[in-house]
Amino acid sequence: MTWPINVIRQEFPILQRTVNGKRLVYLDNAATTQKPRAVIEAITTVYTDYYANVHRGIYSLAEEATAHYEDARRKVARFINAGNPVEVIFVRNATEGLNLLAYSWGQHNIRAGDRIIITELEHHSNLVPWQHLAQEKNAELTFIPMTGTGELDLSVLPQLLEDGRTKLVACSMMSNVVGTIPPVKQIIKMAHDAGAVVVLDGAQGVAHFPVDVQALDADFMAFSGHKMCGPGVGVLWGKRKLLNDMPPFLFGGDMIRTVKKYFTTWNDLPYKFEAGTPAIAEAIGLGAAVDYLTDIGMEALHRHEQELAAYAMHRLMEIPGMLILGPSADKRGGVVAFSIDGIHPHDIATILDEEGVCIRAGLHCAEPLHMCFSVPASARASFYLYNGLDDVDAMIEGLRKVIKILRK
C-alpha cells in the first residue's frame, strides 16, 4: 500500500511549523521522535482530569490514575509480547534501565575473571555501564568486532563462549549510527547454549520493527518511550525469575512491603524497582504511543524506513566526496550516517538547519564505532513514520548548498 505520509504528518502538530522560513524536515529520529496529537492529548488528560499519585490513595482520583498507569503497563507488555505485565518496569529511559541491570544484576552475578561480551556497534549506554562493572569486578570486557561494512563478525563468538567464563552478552537491536540490525536471535541462542545471560538495547529496535521478547528468548531488554512517539519515560523488561532474584536498585516509597526500624522487606514485581512517585503521565502517554504505533503497523513501518534509507543512500552518492558508513540498505534500519571529505559534520548540520533540515552531527554517543571507521565524527539522518522521499530530497538540496558554500 502507499504510505499515507500526508495523513500521518497532519497528526503531528510540530510538523506544521517552519524553521528559518522553511518547512520543518525532522531527520533526527534516532535521538528522539516527535509526538502525535493522540499522545499529547493523553498526557494533557492526565493533568486535567485525573492526576493523583498511584498505588497509594483509596480515593477515586488515585484509583483512576492507578488504573490508567497499570493499563499502560499492560499495553507495553502486549507490544513486546512479554510473558506477564509484571515483567515491565517503568524507568526514566533505556540508559537508566541498562544501568539498573549493571548495578543490580551485574553487581550480584559478575565475579573476578568472568567475561562480559558486547559489540563494537554499541551506544555508550550499553558500553560504559559494562565497562565500569568489568573494571570494578576485575572481569574481562570483550568485543564482537565489526566488519568493514559495519556488520558484526560473529565468527569470533564461539571461541569467546567456549571456555564457559562468559556470564553476560549485551547487544544493540539496531545501531543508532549505521543502522545495522544484528542477528540477535542467533546471538541469544549461542549465548544461552554457553550459559550466558543476554541484554538487548532495544532503544533503536522496539520503535522501528516488531519485537517479540518471548520468540527471541531474550533475558533483558531496555528501551525509551521518547524514541517511539512517546514522552520521556523508559522501560526495562526482564524475565520474571531473573527480576525476582535481583535486589532493588533504588530505595524508598512504593518499592517496600514493610519497614521496621532495622530491616525492610521488598514489594513484589514490578514495584520493587519503581521507587518513589513514578512518571505517571509519561507512562500513560507511552501507552497512547503504543496504541498509535500498533494502528500504524510495525512491519509496514519497518519497510517504509528501509525504503527511505535506500533512497537516501542512492541520492547521497550524488554529493562529491561522500562516504556512507555501514551496510547496504537491506541490512539496516532507517538510519544513514555519512561524512563528506574535507567538511566537518557540524558545518553540514549548521547549513542544513538554515534550510529547515534537522540532522545530527558528531559521535552520536558511539565513539568506539567511529574509531572503527577511522572517522572523527559523522552526520546522521534518521527516519521515522512521518518522513517521506521529499524529506530526503530537501536534505540533498541542502547538501548541495553545503558544497557550494564550503567548496570554493
ABEGO torsion letter per residue (X at the ends): XBBBAAAAAAABAAAABBBGGBBBBBAAAAABBBBBAAAAAAAAAAAAAABBBBGABABAAAAAAAAAAAAAAAAAAAAAGBABAAABBBBABAAAAAAAAAAAAAAAABBBGBBBBBBAABBAAAAAAAAAAAAAAGBBBBBBBBBAAGBBBAAAAAAAAAAGABABBBBBABBAAAGBBBBAAAAAAAAAAAGBBBBBBAAAAAAABBBBAAAAGBABBBBBAAAAGBBBBBBBBBBAAAAAABBBABBEBGABABBBAABBBBBBOAAAABBEBBBAAAAAAAAAAAAAAAAAEAAAAAAAAAAAAAAAAAAAAABBGBBBBEBBAAABBBBBBBBBBGBBAAAAAAAAAAAGBBBBBEAGGBAAAAAAAGBABBBBBBBBAABBAAAAAAAAAAAAAAAAAABX
